[in-house]
Amino acid sequence: MMEVTNVVTKRLLFASARSTDSKQLIRRVRSMKKKVGRAIIEISFIVFLFYSNLLMGEFERSAPGARRGIVWAMEDVFTVGNFEIAMIAALIGYLFVEFLRKRF
């Protein structure tokens, strides 16, 4: 009888530990999803600001965008080189903001 009780107790403890581990795992995954989601949103916003700044620059004062039109300006702004610069700047900006967020 004592052995049966010990076996049942061990099984209950093991099941409880498994349940706790799975709950912690679920919490970690949700937390990670939130962090990744926030990072994507913040990086996307920085890229948006970068491109909107470039596009506004095409129409300022005597820039060629005012003479050639919006289609030309968009073709001039949305290039592979500008995308690389935007992504690098966005990642640096995101890391800097995260550093400040953790520090203060």
Buried (B, 14 or more C-beta within 10 A) or exposed (E): EEEEEEEEEEEEEEEEEEEEEEEEEEEEEEEEEEEEEEBEEBBEEBBEBBBEEBBEEBBEEEBEBEEEEEEEBBEBBEEEEBEEBBBEBBBEBBEEEBEEEEEE
